[in-house]
């Protein structure tokens, strides 16, 4: 019996070999081809450096070929490079074997269709699950697909570099923490063509993650990078997650820039190249982002978080860029897919064009203080959110909306409270125009939520 909990909102993910093993990967390969009706066409498959990756990739490929589709195996790549390969080569589907930022015992599959459109829980993943669990999965096809190996590393490097203009940039020193993940393979061919010096940290591909887990959203995993940036006197530092589709940046003082402020910087770069462009941002992002977009003449469009929501919104609005506070940055000219590498390059271009350091670039953009995400374990999430909403609707006259959880805005401070999809947690983000208000409101809210 297959463990249905591995079929998530955005991908398939589980513990190897307990809930995700070669047999499951093979069945997913067959179901993927059947669901998208890919028999007779070609599927692009890649993997990250996880210890179980090679076995799962082979099994998935076996399932795909058994179902009658050919495979282009592009081997060890970042997830954004897999999406690029599907879009660039105009193939009808692709799969990346990765568990992104999860600990070493996990693995998973990120699946997409033509134009690198990612499959999600409601559109693709549930249907693949049902094909497998219902027993309706057709028997292997008489036609067995073929497997060809390909290499898209150089093509992807050229594609990423097309997002910036390297002429006239001052020589920067950038510290890069690849976290023993795929950035260690994807970045060297790129830096060869850049006027920057880079200091590599943990570039050896190693799925046992000997230095720290590949999850830069956790502050303790950023400490090595923060110290190294200061020690090297670097212009900034960047850390990538395991499959290198997300990045987090540290300024020259070793201070981590939040994902939404990084999105604000990227939006600034994008709008300088494309005045008036639409920019999508998730509801949890700082007000600094839509304010900058308006100042620069762009159109800010606020939406719920999650790539299955942001990507279709970008397509329907022809948005040039989309950003989330979680470190996902989507680019229209990257087949609407997210890329940590392109985000890093756009920031490097901004810093390289001015004499001031990165922290000075941020000052006029960001007048706020924020709490960062604070998690509270709550048995009844709905009741707790209702209690918070009732409390604040009786105090003053705030703007309240339910686009993504609960957002309450008093003008000089606001907060968003939303439930976790996977755990009994409420996630709180607060932003205010001064630290005293932030601390006061933070205590007040946590008392309410946790009582």
C-alpha positions as CSV (number, residue, x, y, z in Angstrom):
1,X,0.0,0.0,0.0
2,X,1.2,3.5,-0.9
3,X,1.3,6.2,1.9
4,X,-1.0,8.9,0.5
5,X,0.5,11.5,2.8
6,X,3.4,11.9,0.3
7,X,1.1,13.7,-2.2
8,X,1.4,17.3,-1.1
9,X,0.0,20.7,-2.2
10,X,3.0,21.4,-4.5
11,X,4.9,18.2,-4.9
12,X,5.4,14.6,-3.8
13,X,7.6,14.3,-0.8
14,X,8.4,11.7,1.9
15,X,10.9,9.8,4.0
16,X,13.2,7.5,2.0
17,X,12.7,4.5,2.0
18,X,9.8,4.4,4.4
19,X,7.1,6.3,2.4
20,X,9.0,7.1,-0.8
21,X,11.1,4.4,-2.5
22,X,12.0,3.0,-5.9
23,X,8.6,1.2,-6.3
24,X,6.7,4.3,-5.6
25,X,8.8,6.4,-7.9
26,X,8.3,3.9,-10.7
27,X,4.5,4.0,-10.2
28,X,4.6,7.9,-10.2
29,X,6.5,7.8,-13.5
30,X,3.9,5.6,-15.1
31,X,1.0,7.6,-13.7
32,X,2.6,10.9,-14.8
33,X,2.8,9.8,-18.4
34,X,-0.8,8.5,-18.3
35,X,-2.2,11.6,-16.6
36,X,-0.6,14.0,-19.1
37,X,-1.0,11.6,-22.0
38,X,2.7,11.8,-22.9
39,X,3.0,8.4,-24.5
40,X,5.1,8.8,-27.7
41,X,6.6,12.2,-26.5
42,X,9.6,13.1,-24.3
43,X,9.9,13.8,-20.6
44,X,12.9,15.8,-19.1
45,X,14.2,14.3,-15.9
46,X,16.8,15.7,-13.5
47,X,17.8,15.1,-9.8
48,X,19.7,16.8,-7.0
49,X,22.6,15.3,-5.0
50,X,20.5,13.5,-2.3
51,X,21.9,10.0,-1.5
52,X,18.7,8.3,-2.7
53,X,18.4,10.5,-5.8
54,X,20.1,8.2,-8.3
55,X,18.0,5.2,-7.3
56,X,14.7,7.1,-7.4
57,X,15.6,8.8,-10.7
58,X,16.3,5.4,-12.3
59,X,13.0,4.0,-11.0
60,X,11.0,7.1,-12.1
61,X,12.6,6.9,-15.6
62,X,11.7,3.1,-15.8
63,X,8.0,4.0,-15.0
64,X,8.1,6.7,-17.7
65,X,9.5,4.5,-20.4
66,X,7.2,1.6,-19.4
67,X,4.3,3.9,-20.0
68,X,5.6,4.6,-23.6
69,X,7.4,8.0,-23.3
70,X,11.0,8.8,-24.1
71,X,13.3,10.4,-21.5
72,X,15.9,13.1,-21.7
73,X,18.0,12.6,-18.6
74,X,19.8,15.8,-17.7
75,X,21.3,14.3,-14.5
76,X,22.5,16.5,-11.6
77,X,20.8,20.0,-11.9
78,X,19.0,22.6,-9.9
79,X,15.2,22.6,-10.0
80,X,15.1,26.0,-11.8
81,X,17.4,24.4,-14.5
82,X,15.0,21.5,-14.9
83,X,12.1,24.0,-15.5
84,X,14.3,25.9,-17.9
85,X,15.1,22.7,-19.9
86,X,11.3,21.9,-20.2
87,X,10.5,25.4,-21.4
88,X,13.6,26.0,-23.6
89,X,13.4,22.6,-25.4
90,X,9.6,22.9,-25.7
91,X,9.1,19.4,-24.1
92,X,5.6,18.5,-22.8
93,X,6.7,17.5,-19.3
94,X,9.5,17.2,-16.7
95,X,10.3,15.8,-13.3
96,X,12.9,16.8,-10.7
97,X,13.9,14.3,-8.0
98,X,14.4,16.5,-4.9
99,X,13.3,17.2,-1.4
100,X,14.4,20.9,-1.7
101,X,15.3,22.2,1.8
102,X,14.2,19.1,3.8
103,X,16.7,17.0,5.9
104,X,18.8,14.3,4.3
105,X,16.3,11.4,5.0
106,X,13.7,12.9,2.7
107,X,13.3,12.9,-1.1
108,X,10.6,13.8,-3.5
109,X,9.4,14.8,-7.0
110,X,8.5,18.1,-8.5
111,X,6.5,17.6,-11.6
112,X,5.6,20.0,-14.5
113,X,3.9,20.0,-17.8
114,X,4.5,22.0,-21.0
115,X,5.9,25.6,-20.6
116,X,7.3,24.4,-17.2
117,X,3.8,24.7,-15.6
118,X,4.2,23.0,-12.2
119,X,1.7,20.4,-11.2
120,X,0.0,21.1,-7.9
121,X,-2.3,19.3,-5.4
122,X,-5.5,20.1,-7.3
123,X,-4.1,20.1,-10.8
124,X,-2.1,16.9,-11.3
125,X,-0.8,15.5,-8.0
126,X,-4.2,14.3,-6.7
127,X,-5.0,12.8,-10.1
128,X,-1.6,10.9,-10.2
129,X,-2.3,9.7,-6.6
130,X,-5.7,8.5,-7.6
131,X,-4.4,6.7,-10.7
132,X,-2.0,4.8,-8.5
133,X,-4.3,4.1,-5.5
134,X,-7.4,3.2,-7.5
135,X,-5.8,0.3,-9.4
136,X,-6.7,2.1,-12.6
137,X,-3.1,2.6,-13.7
138,X,-2.8,1.0,-17.2
139,X,-0.4,-1.9,-17.6
140,X,3.1,-1.1,-19.2
141,X,2.8,-0.1,-22.8
142,X,4.0,-2.4,-25.6
143,X,6.1,0.5,-26.8
144,X,9.0,1.1,-24.4
145,X,10.5,4.6,-24.4
146,X,14.2,5.3,-25.0
147,X,16.5,7.2,-22.7
148,X,19.0,9.8,-23.9
149,X,21.4,11.8,-21.7
150,X,21.8,15.6,-22.1
151,X,23.6,18.5,-20.5
152,X,22.0,21.9,-20.1
153,X,24.4,23.5,-17.6
154,X,26.0,25.9,-20.0
155,X,22.7,26.8,-21.8
156,X,21.2,27.6,-18.4
157,X,24.1,29.8,-17.4
158,X,23.7,31.8,-20.6
159,X,20.0,32.1,-20.0
160,X,20.5,33.4,-16.4
161,X,23.1,35.9,-17.5
162,X,20.6,37.3,-20.1
163,X,18.6,38.9,-17.2
164,X,21.4,41.3,-16.4
165,X,23.8,43.7,-18.1
166,X,27.3,43.1,-16.8
167,X,29.0,46.1,-18.6
168,X,30.3,48.8,-16.3
169,X,29.7,47.0,-13.1
170,X,32.3,47.4,-10.3
171,X,34.1,44.2,-9.3
172,X,32.2,42.7,-6.3
173,X,33.3,40.0,-3.9
174,X,30.4,37.6,-3.2
175,X,30.5,34.8,-0.6
176,X,28.3,31.8,-1.7
177,X,27.1,29.1,0.6
178,X,25.8,26.2,-1.6
179,X,25.0,24.1,1.5
180,X,26.5,21.0,-0.3
181,X,23.5,21.4,-2.7
182,X,23.1,22.0,-6.4
183,X,24.2,25.6,-6.4
184,X,27.7,24.1,-6.1
185,X,27.4,22.7,-9.6
186,X,25.3,25.4,-11.3
187,X,27.2,28.5,-10.3
188,X,30.9,28.0,-11.4
189,X,30.1,28.2,-15.1
190,X,28.1,31.3,-14.5
191,X,30.8,33.1,-12.4
192,X,33.3,32.4,-15.1
193,X,31.4,35.0,-17.3
194,X,31.0,37.6,-14.5
195,X,33.3,40.5,-13.5
196,X,33.0,39.3,-9.8
197,X,35.1,37.4,-7.4
198,X,33.3,34.6,-5.5
199,X,34.2,32.8,-2.4
200,X,32.7,29.3,-2.4
201,X,31.5,27.6,0.8
202,X,30.3,24.0,0.8
203,X,30.3,23.6,-3.0
204,X,31.0,19.8,-2.8
205,X,27.7,18.0,-3.7
206,X,27.0,15.9,-0.7
207,X,23.5,14.6,0.2
208,X,24.5,13.8,3.8
209,X,24.8,17.6,4.3
210,X,27.9,17.5,6.5
211,X,28.0,21.3,7.3
212,X,24.4,22.3,7.9
213,X,20.9,21.4,6.6
214,X,20.1,22.9,3.2
215,X,17.5,25.2,4.6
216,X,18.6,28.9,4.7
217,X,15.3,30.1,6.1
218,X,16.5,28.8,9.5
219,X,18.7,31.5,11.1
220,X,21.2,28.9,12.5
221,X,22.0,27.7,9.0
222,X,23.0,31.2,7.9
223,X,25.6,31.8,10.7
224,X,28.6,30.4,8.8
225,X,27.8,32.6,5.8
226,X,27.2,35.7,8.0
227,X,30.6,35.3,9.7
228,X,32.4,34.6,6.4
229,X,31.0,37.7,4.7
230,X,32.3,39.9,7.5
231,X,35.7,38.1,7.7
232,X,36.2,38.4,3.9
233,X,35.1,42.0,3.7
234,X,32.7,40.9,1.0
235,X,30.0,43.0,-0.7
236,X,27.4,40.5,0.2
237,X,26.7,36.8,0.7
238,X,24.1,34.4,-0.7
239,X,22.9,31.0,0.6
240,X,20.9,28.5,-1.5
241,X,18.6,25.7,-0.5
242,X,19.3,22.1,-1.6
243,X,17.9,22.3,-5.1
244,X,19.0,25.9,-5.5
245,X,15.6,27.3,-6.6
246,X,15.6,29.7,-3.5
247,X,18.2,32.0,-2.2
248,X,18.7,34.2,0.8
249,X,21.1,37.2,0.9
250,X,23.3,38.7,3.6
251,X,24.5,42.3,3.4
252,X,28.1,43.4,3.9
253,X,27.6,43.6,7.7
254,X,26.4,40.0,7.9
255,X,22.7,40.9,8.3
256,X,20.2,38.6,6.6
257,X,17.8,40.4,4.3
258,X,14.3,39.0,4.6
259,X,12.7,37.3,1.5
260,X,10.2,40.0,0.9
261,X,12.8,42.8,1.0
262,X,15.0,40.8,-1.4
263,X,11.8,40.6,-3.6
264,X,11.6,44.4,-3.3
265,X,15.2,44.8,-4.6
266,X,14.5,42.4,-7.5
267,X,11.3,44.3,-8.3
268,X,13.4,47.5,-8.4
269,X,15.8,46.0,-10.9
270,X,13.0,44.5,-13.1
271,X,11.1,47.9,-13.2
272,X,14.2,49.8,-14.3
273,X,14.4,47.5,-17.3
274,X,10.6,47.3,-17.9
275,X,8.8,50.4,-16.7
276,X,5.1,50.0,-15.9
277,X,5.4,46.2,-15.5
278,X,3.0,44.2,-13.2
279,X,4.6,42.8,-10.1
280,X,2.9,40.0,-8.1
281,X,3.6,39.7,-4.4
282,X,2.2,37.4,-1.6
283,X,0.0,38.9,1.1
284,X,2.6,38.3,3.8
285,X,5.2,40.6,2.1
286,X,6.2,43.9,3.6
287,X,4.4,47.1,2.6
288,X,7.8,48.3,1.3
289,X,7.3,46.1,-1.8
290,X,4.0,47.5,-3.2
291,X,5.1,51.0,-2.2
292,X,8.4,50.7,-4.1
293,X,6.5,49.2,-7.1
294,X,4.1,52.2,-7.2
295,X,7.0,54.7,-6.8
296,X,8.8,53.1,-9.7
297,X,5.7,53.3,-11.9
298,X,4.8,49.5,-11.8
299,X,1.5,47.8,-10.9
300,X,1.6,45.8,-7.7
301,X,-0.8,42.9,-7.5
302,X,-1.3,41.2,-4.1
303,X,-2.1,37.5,-3.9
304,X,-2.1,34.4,-1.8
305,X,1.2,32.6,-1.3
306,X,2.2,29.4,-3.2
307,X,3.5,28.8,-6.7
308,X,0.3,27.1,-7.8
309,X,-1.5,30.5,-7.2
310,X,1.3,33.0,-8.1
311,X,2.3,31.5,-11.5
312,X,-1.3,31.5,-13.0
313,X,-1.7,35.1,-11.6
314,X,1.5,36.1,-13.3
315,X,0.4,34.5,-16.6
316,X,-3.0,36.2,-16.6
317,X,-1.5,39.6,-15.7
318,X,1.6,39.2,-17.9
319,X,3.6,40.1,-14.7
320,X,7.4,40.4,-15.2
321,X,8.1,39.3,-11.7
322,X,6.6,37.6,-8.6
323,X,8.0,37.4,-5.1
324,X,7.2,35.6,-1.9
325,X,8.5,36.2,1.6
326,X,9.7,32.6,1.7
327,X,12.5,33.3,-0.8
328,X,10.7,32.2,-4.0
329,X,11.2,34.6,-6.9
330,X,9.4,34.0,-10.2
331,X,10.4,35.6,-13.6
332,X,8.1,35.8,-16.6
333,X,11.1,35.4,-19.0
334,X,12.1,32.2,-17.1
335,X,8.9,30.5,-18.1
336,X,7.2,32.0,-15.0
337,X,9.3,29.6,-12.9
338,X,11.2,30.6,-9.8
339,X,15.0,30.9,-9.7
340,X,17.3,31.7,-6.8
341,X,20.2,32.1,-9.3
342,X,18.5,34.8,-11.4
343,X,17.4,36.6,-8.1
344,X,21.0,36.7,-6.9
345,X,22.2,38.1,-10.3
346,X,19.7,40.9,-10.2
347,X,20.9,42.0,-6.8
348,X,24.5,41.8,-7.8
349,X,23.7,44.0,-10.8
350,X,22.0,46.6,-8.5
351,X,25.0,46.6,-6.1
352,X,27.6,46.6,-8.9
353,X,26.1,49.7,-10.5
354,X,26.5,51.9,-7.4
355,X,29.4,52.8,-5.1
356,X,27.4,52.4,-1.8
357,X,27.1,49.1,-0.1
358,X,24.0,46.9,-0.2
359,X,22.7,48.1,3.2
360,X,22.6,51.7,1.9
361,X,20.6,50.5,-1.1
362,X,18.0,49.2,1.2
363,X,17.7,52.2,3.5
364,X,15.4,54.4,1.3
365,X,13.4,51.3,0.3
366,X,12.6,50.0,3.7
367,X,11.2,52.3,6.4
368,X,9.7,49.5,8.5
369,X,10.5,47.1,11.3
370,X,9.1,43.5,11.3
371,X,8.8,40.5,13.5
372,X,9.7,37.8,11.1
373,X,7.5,34.7,11.1
374,X,6.6,33.6,14.6
375,X,5.0,30.1,15.0
376,X,2.6,29.2,17.8
377,X,1.3,25.6,18.3
378,X,-2.5,25.9,18.5
379,X,-5.0,23.0,18.8
380,X,-8.0,24.8,17.2
381,X,-6.5,27.2,14.6
382,X,-9.9,28.4,13.4
383,X,-11.1,29.4,16.9
384,X,-7.9,31.2,17.7
385,X,-8.0,33.2,14.5
386,X,-11.7,34.1,15.1
387,X,-10.8,35.3,18.6
388,X,-8.0,37.5,17.3
389,X,-10.2,39.0,14.5
390,X,-13.0,39.8,17.0
391,X,-10.6,41.4,19.4
392,X,-9.2,43.8,16.7
393,X,-12.4,44.6,14.9
394,X,-13.6,46.0,18.3
395,X,-10.5,48.1,18.7
396,X,-10.4,51.0,16.2
397,X,-11.3,50.7,12.6
398,X,-8.7,48.5,10.8
399,X,-8.8,47.2,7.3
400,X,-9.4,43.4,7.5
401,X,-9.1,40.9,4.7
402,X,-9.0,37.1,4.4
403,X,-7.0,36.8,1.1
404,X,-4.4,34.5,2.9
405,X,-5.4,33.8,6.4
406,X,-6.3,37.0,8.4
407,X,-4.7,40.4,7.6
408,X,-5.5,43.3,9.9
409,X,-4.1,46.7,9.0
410,X,-4.2,49.8,11.3
411,X,-2.0,51.9,8.9
412,X,1.0,52.5,11.2
413,X,1.1,48.7,11.9
414,X,-0.4,45.5,10.5
415,X,-0.2,41.8,10.9
416,X,-1.0,38.6,9.0
417,X,-2.0,35.4,10.9
418,X,-2.4,32.2,8.9
419,X,-2.6,28.5,9.6
420,X,0.1,26.0,8.5
421,X,-1.0,23.6,5.8
422,X,0.9,20.7,7.4
423,X,1.1,21.2,11.2
424,X,-1.1,22.5,14.0
425,X,0.6,25.9,13.9
426,X,-0.5,29.5,13.4
427,X,2.1,31.7,11.6
428,X,2.3,35.3,12.6
429,X,4.0,38.2,10.8
430,X,3.8,41.8,12.1
431,X,5.2,45.0,10.6
432,X,5.2,48.5,12.2
433,X,6.7,51.9,11.5
434,X,8.7,51.8,14.8
435,X,10.2,49.1,17.1
436,X,8.3,50.1,20.2
437,X,4.9,49.6,18.5
438,X,6.2,46.3,17.0
439,X,7.2,44.9,20.4
440,X,4.0,46.1,22.1
441,X,1.7,44.6,19.4
442,X,3.8,41.4,19.2
443,X,3.3,40.7,22.9
444,X,-0.4,41.5,22.7
445,X,-1.0,39.2,19.8
446,X,1.0,36.3,21.1
447,X,-0.9,36.5,24.5
448,X,-4.1,36.4,22.5
449,X,-3.1,33.5,20.3
450,X,-1.5,31.4,23.0
451,X,-4.0,31.9,25.8
